Amino acid sequence: MSSLFSKTITLGKELKISDSEFAQLRDLIYQKSGIFIADNRKYLLENRLANRLKILNLKDFGEYYYYLQYDSKRQGEMTELFNAVTTNETSFYRNPPQLQVFQDKVLPEILEDQRKKRTRTLRIWSAGCSTGEEPYTLGIILHEALGSEISTWNIKITANDLSENVLQSARAGVYTEYALRTTPKVIVDKWFTAQDGKFLIKPEVKKLVSFGAINLSDRALMKRVERSHLIFCRNVIIYFDDEMKKLVISSFYDNLLTGGYLFIGHSESLHNITRAFKPVHHPGAIIYRKED
């Protein structure tokens, strides 16, 4: 559910980035994260990184690039860089048609298949989980579907994002009313505790989700994720170029168990990326199945 550049930082002194500085930073960001920033988004790098230059007391973007390459604190600043260029606009129960397909079609199929195999294990991967709305939504749907039977299942939702800042927020599980703007009131009343104008996710949902940082361009790290029955990576690959999309989708294919499903954003497509998955069409949603 992550997205890029949904807001800008305004400072009293405007810093300009040269074409060469932009190329250096753009290539470094791509190398380290797989995020591709087109030439026509140069001004966005200016706006989003200017505050980092001010904090580090650097005079221009060339010095910032040098800092990222050679300073003893470069690893910590790389995290700040990722936090600056990734912004997270999301909500609970986002894109209802997809979630309806998950709840009514895909989840019952996977659960029944597991019962037939005499196992009650379910693994879901939320890649690009942002501040936690997506994996917690999936956890709520699982509770709604299984009821008291959920205690007899071994369920884990692995939730990853590039940004440590959003992961800290996700682990806290505290949300504003705005984050619940697309959530049915009956769900809010049942699975959240209202406190001082905030909404806290219930512990029984929280315990299903395990959060951790991941870089989707790191193939070796992707291979360490436990194999999944379902993968959600919505509104993330749209920011990658085709080469990076192919790498990430290939990693997802390898991770999925046979018969598993991949959910991507409704505006995203695997067309010209891979033919490994079988597209499954539903009203308002296309999902992708691994058949072998």
Buried (B, 14 or more C-beta within 10 A) or exposed (E): BBBBBEEEEEEEEEBEBEEEBBBBBBEBBBEBBBBBBEEEBBEBBBBBBBBBBBEBEBEBBBBBBBBBEEBEEEEEBBBBBBBBBBBBBBBBBBBEEBBBBBBEBBBEBBBEEBEEEEEBEBBBBBBBBBBBBBBBBBBBBBBBBBEEEBEEBEBBBBBBBBBBBBBEBBBBBBBEEEBBEBBEEEBBEEBBEEEEEBBBBBEEBBEBBEBEBBBBBBEEBBEEBEEBBBBBBBBBBBBBEEEBBBBBBBBBBBBBEEEBBBBBBBEBBBEEBBEBBEEBEBEEBBBBBBEE
